[in-house]
Amino acid sequence: MSDRQILYRKLAERFGGEFYIRTGATRSTFYLDVEIRGTSIEVRGTSVPYSVAGGTTDIRAIAESSLGVVLRVSRFGNMRYGYIRNLFLRDVIVGDECFDRDWVIRARNESHAQAYLGKTQRGLIDAIPATELARPRGVNGPLSEHYNFEARGRVAIAYFDGFETDEERMLAAIDATIALAQRPTSLLEQWRLLAADLNARLESTEKWSDDGSTRISMSIRGMVVVVSPVADKLGWRRLRLRTRVYCENGQGLPPLHYVPGDSDKGLPQKVVEATKDAGIVVLRCDGKRIWIDLDGNVCDPSRIQLAAQAVAQLAIPNSQIGPYR
């Protein structure tokens, strides 16, 4: 048995999967089909012994339904994709300083990409160590390659310019790919748990969406306060994922645009303190609706409660809130 078969055979036996090889004149392709934690995994390793990288590795996790996102996550400084940012191509900012620095993210829908790359997914992607590649003649210093990731249709993909022989790296890449494939399910589950923590009702229980159809409704001081993920326009073409907490009882209030650090504009001190503690992006009123925006996909019930209390207090009829009543 060749050394390159050992890992594939070992994983096939461990997970009860299928392993086979197809051999050509200049390369051999190793196939591994397994099911891990309810997700179908397809691993394809192409061995090209005389290439610089030694071949390629492709790991695919098949989701139960469409992922609803098209994105690519590439390591900045990676031999193949590190030039992207250097060519001034716009990439998505997810709000994680270290991840945004080390990875280049491209997506058709920026808001979806921000939701899709949650803390768990980013952590698993970042935890996969790089591998050292053999140096071709004339190249000084070590070459390293990371797994890069794609999501499209029903498939989450990890791919690597090298033939993988390290069990720990392959299992880490499989875990990250599974997390990406299961993200739509875990997003909706996060909102179900948030609704339970808030003792409220979750609408749109079939699919998570940032179009306002996924929302939690609760009653505070007799006011209906709604929490929903939304894609907020940032500039003339970019979209930013926000968690919006709003109430429709804003009739009669003058327009308001408040961000932390501004003068309080006559707002009650409790509202100012609540917005600060909740870490809001903005508090606004357009004469019909009062809303607070939190950055990203926020499922922290304490932050949501603080924002909801602030919105409800401003919406209470006949309350004394400076120039707003």
C-alpha positions in Angstrom: 0.0 0.0 0.0 1.4 3.4 -1.0 1.8 6.1 1.8 -0.8 8.3 0.0 -3.5 5.7 0.5 -3.1 5.3 4.2 -5.0 8.4 5.3 -7.9 7.8 3.0 -8.2 4.2 4.0 -8.0 5.1 7.6 -10.8 7.6 7.4 -13.0 5.3 5.3 -12.7 2.7 8.1 -13.2 5.2 10.9 -16.4 6.7 9.4 -17.7 3.7 7.6 -17.3 5.3 4.2 -16.1 4.2 0.7 -12.6 4.6 -0.7 -11.3 3.9 -4.2 -8.6 5.1 -6.6 -8.5 5.9 -10.3 -5.1 5.9 -11.8 -3.9 7.7 -14.9 -0.6 8.1 -16.8 0.6 11.1 -14.8 -1.7 11.3 -11.8 -3.9 9.3 -9.5 -7.2 10.4 -8.0 -8.2 9.2 -4.5 -11.9 9.2 -3.7 -13.4 9.1 -0.2 -17.2 9.3 0.4 -18.4 9.4 4.0 -21.2 10.7 6.2 -20.1 12.7 9.3 -22.6 14.2 11.7 -25.5 13.8 9.2 -23.6 15.6 6.4 -22.4 13.8 3.2 -18.7 14.4 2.6 -16.8 13.9 -0.6 -13.0 14.1 -0.6 -11.0 14.1 -3.8 -7.3 14.0 -3.7 -5.3 14.2 -6.9 -1.8 13.0 -6.6 0.7 14.6 -9.1 4.1 13.5 -7.8 6.2 15.7 -10.1 4.3 19.0 -9.5 5.5 21.7 -7.0 2.5 21.1 -4.6 2.3 17.3 -5.2 -1.4 17.5 -6.3 -4.6 19.0 -5.0 -7.2 18.2 -2.3 -10.9 19.0 -2.6 -13.4 18.5 0.3 -17.1 18.9 -0.3 -20.0 19.0 2.2 -23.5 18.6 0.7 -26.2 20.5 2.5 -29.8 19.4 2.7 -31.0 22.5 0.9 -29.6 25.5 -0.9 -27.2 27.5 1.2 -28.6 30.8 -0.1 -25.1 32.3 -0.5 -22.3 32.4 -3.0 -18.9 33.3 -1.5 -15.2 32.5 -1.5 -12.9 32.8 1.4 -9.2 32.9 0.5 -6.1 33.3 2.7 -4.5 36.7 2.3 -0.9 36.2 1.3 -1.8 32.8 -0.1 0.3 31.9 -3.2 -2.7 31.8 -5.4 -5.2 34.4 -4.1 -3.1 36.8 -2.0 -2.9 39.2 -4.9 -6.7 40.0 -4.7 -6.5 42.8 -2.2 -3.3 44.1 -3.8 -5.3 44.7 -7.0 -7.8 46.8 -5.0 -10.6 44.4 -5.4 -13.3 45.0 -2.8 -13.8 42.2 -0.3 -16.4 41.7 2.4 -15.7 42.9 6.0 -17.3 40.6 8.6 -16.4 42.7 11.6 -13.8 40.3 13.1 -10.5 42.3 13.0 -8.1 39.3 12.9 -10.2 37.3 10.4 -10.7 40.4 8.1 -7.0 40.9 8.2 -5.9 37.4 7.3 -8.6 36.3 4.9 -10.1 37.8 1.7 -13.8 37.3 1.4 -15.7 37.7 -1.9 -19.5 37.3 -2.1 -22.4 38.3 -4.3 -24.4 39.4 -1.2 -22.3 41.1 1.5 -24.9 40.8 4.2 -25.4 37.1 3.6 -21.7 36.5 3.8 -21.5 38.3 7.1 -24.2 36.1 8.5 -22.9 32.9 6.9 -19.4 33.4 8.4 -20.4 33.2 12.0 -18.0 33.0 15.0 -17.9 29.2 14.9 -17.3 29.0 11.2 -14.5 31.7 11.3 -12.9 29.9 14.3 -12.8 26.5 12.5 -11.4 28.0 9.3 -8.7 30.0 11.2 -7.7 27.0 13.3 -6.5 24.9 10.3 -2.7 25.1 10.2 -0.9 25.9 7.0 1.3 23.3 5.4 4.9 23.8 4.2 5.4 23.0 0.5 8.6 22.0 -1.2 10.4 24.9 -2.7 10.8 24.9 -6.4 14.2 25.8 -7.8 15.0 29.5 -7.6 12.5 30.3 -4.8 13.9 31.3 -1.5 12.1 30.8 1.8 9.3 28.4 2.7 6.1 28.2 0.7 2.9 27.6 2.7 -0.6 26.9 1.6 -3.9 27.1 3.5 -7.3 25.6 2.7 -9.5 28.0 0.9 -13.3 27.8 1.0 -16.3 28.3 -1.3 -20.1 28.0 -0.8 -22.5 27.8 -3.7 -25.8 26.0 -4.3 -26.0 23.1 -1.9 -22.3 22.6 -1.6 -19.6 24.0 0.8 -16.1 23.4 -0.5 -12.6 23.4 1.0 -9.7 23.2 -1.4 -6.0 23.0 -1.1 -3.1 23.2 -3.5 -1.3 20.1 -2.3 -2.1 16.4 -1.7 -3.2 16.1 1.9 -1.5 13.4 4.0 -1.9 14.9 7.4 -4.9 13.5 9.3 -5.3 16.3 11.7 -5.4 18.9 9.0 -7.8 17.0 6.9 -10.2 16.4 9.8 -10.0 20.1 10.7 -10.8 21.1 7.1 -13.7 18.6 7.1 -15.1 20.1 10.4 -14.9 23.6 8.9 -16.6 22.5 5.7 -19.4 20.8 7.7 -19.9 24.0 9.7 -20.3 26.0 6.5 -22.8 23.5 5.1 -24.8 23.5 8.3 -24.8 27.3 8.8 -28.3 28.0 7.4 -29.7 25.5 9.9 -27.6 26.8 12.8 -28.6 30.4 12.0 -32.3 29.6 12.3 -31.6 27.6 15.5 -29.8 30.6 17.0 -32.9 32.7 16.4 -35.1 30.0 17.9 -33.0 30.0 21.0 -33.0 33.8 21.2 -36.9 33.8 20.9 -37.1 31.2 23.7 -34.7 33.3 25.9 -36.8 36.4 25.3 -40.0 34.5 26.0 -41.2 35.7 22.6 -42.4 34.2 19.3 -40.3 33.6 16.2 -41.9 34.0 12.8 -40.6 32.5 9.5 -39.4 29.2 11.1 -38.6 27.6 7.8 -35.6 29.6 6.7 -33.4 32.4 8.1 -33.4 35.5 6.0 -32.3 39.2 6.2 -35.2 40.5 4.3 -37.4 41.1 7.4 -39.3 37.8 7.2 -37.3 36.3 10.0 -38.4 38.2 13.1 -39.2 37.9 16.8 -42.2 39.7 18.2 -42.5 40.5 21.9 -44.5 42.8 24.1 -42.8 45.4 26.3 -44.9 47.9 28.4 -47.9 47.2 26.1 -45.8 47.9 23.0 -45.1 45.3 20.3 -41.3 45.3 19.7 -39.9 43.4 16.8 -36.4 42.0 16.3 -35.2 41.1 12.8 -32.0 40.7 10.8 -31.8 43.2 8.0 -29.5 44.1 5.1 -28.8 47.8 5.7 -27.3 49.9 2.9 -23.9 51.3 3.6 -23.0 53.9 1.1 -24.3 53.6 -2.4 -23.5 49.9 -3.1 -22.5 48.1 0.0 -24.8 46.1 2.3 -24.1 45.6 6.0 -25.9 43.0 8.2 -27.7 44.5 11.1 -30.0 43.2 13.9 -32.8 45.7 14.0 -35.0 46.2 17.1 -38.1 48.4 16.2 -41.5 49.5 17.2 -44.2 51.0 14.9 -45.5 53.4 17.6 -43.4 56.4 16.5 -46.3 58.5 15.2 -45.9 62.1 16.3 -42.2 61.9 17.1 -39.9 64.2 15.2 -37.1 62.7 13.1 -34.2 61.5 15.2 -30.7 60.2 14.4 -28.6 59.3 17.4 -25.3 57.4 17.6 -23.4 56.8 20.8 -21.1 59.7 21.5 -23.5 62.4 20.2 -25.2 64.8 22.5 -28.2 63.1 24.1 -30.7 65.2 22.1 -33.1 65.3 25.0 -33.3 61.5 25.4 -33.9 60.1 28.9 -30.7 59.1 30.7 -32.0 55.5 30.9 -32.3 55.3 27.2 -28.8 56.7 26.6 -27.3 54.2 29.1 -29.2 51.3 27.6 -28.0 52.1 24.0 -24.5 52.4 25.3 -24.6 49.0 27.1 -26.3 47.3 24.2 -23.5 48.5 21.8 -25.8 50.0 19.3 -24.8 51.4 15.9 -27.7 53.9 15.6 -31.0 54.9 17.1 -33.5 56.5 14.6 -37.1 57.6 14.3 -38.7 58.6 11.0 -42.0 59.8 12.5 -43.6 56.4 12.1 -41.2 53.8 13.3 -38.5 53.9 16.1 -35.6 51.5 15.6 -32.2 50.6 17.0 -29.6 48.8 14.8 -27.0 46.5 16.3 -24.0 45.5 14.1 -24.0 41.9 12.7 -26.1 38.9 13.6 -26.7 39.6 17.3 -28.3 36.7 19.3 -27.3 37.9 22.8 -30.6 38.2 24.7 -29.2 40.8 27.2 -28.2 43.2 24.4 -31.6 42.7 22.6 -33.5 43.3 25.9 -31.6 46.6 26.5 -32.3 47.8 22.9 -36.0 46.7 23.1 -36.5 48.4 26.5 -35.0 51.7 25.0 -37.3 51.5 21.9 -40.4 50.8 24.0 -39.7 53.6 26.4 -39.5 56.1 23.5 -42.7 54.8 22.1 -44.8 55.0 25.2 -47.6 57.6 24.7 -47.5 60.7 26.9 -44.1 59.8 28.3 -41.8 62.6 29.2 -38.7 62.4 27.0 -37.6 65.9 26.4 -38.5 67.3 23.0 -40.0 64.1 21.8 -43.3 64.4 23.7 
